[in-house]
Amino acid sequence: MTLLGPGQGSRLTALGSTYTTKAAGNATDNAYWLAEEEFWGETTPQHAHTTADEAFVVVSGRAAAWLDGEEVDAGPGTFLLVRRGRPHALRRLSQEPVRMFTLATPAGMEHVFRAVVEQGEEALLEDPARLVALAEEHGTRILGDHPGP
């Protein structure tokens, strides 16, 4: 059994969010990765996960979730499921960060964030082609800038 209190778990900060892992792939036989996410960036790029489904439950704050060509307001209590291969993006609407639980199944998507930290986010942002290639290595296709306003 694993028991973690609020704010406990290994922490990674990359690409506009801080992720506190609640259940790592090595603890779930790679069935899933669960993290408490604090999305403090303005937007995510439009992207698709090629190897995992991703689900979110918003705890506080508000984001606009872009999926299938439209944006929907995702406030506290909102559940969003993004099946693998579907382009999506987020845009923070609230002044404060958006806190949510993020689940990826199977596990593995979290490795891109660790790789960004290890290789240096600033250097990767200065070389977008390198960031795109790194994300692709870890099952995420970056498709372009956020498509919304």
Secondary structure by P-SEA (a helix, b strand, c coil): cccccccccccccccccccccccccccccccbbbbbcccccccccbbbbccbbbbbbbcbbbbbbbcccbbbbbcccbbbbbccccccccccccccbbbbbbbbcccccaaaaaaaaaacaaaaaacaaaaaaaaaaaccccccccccc
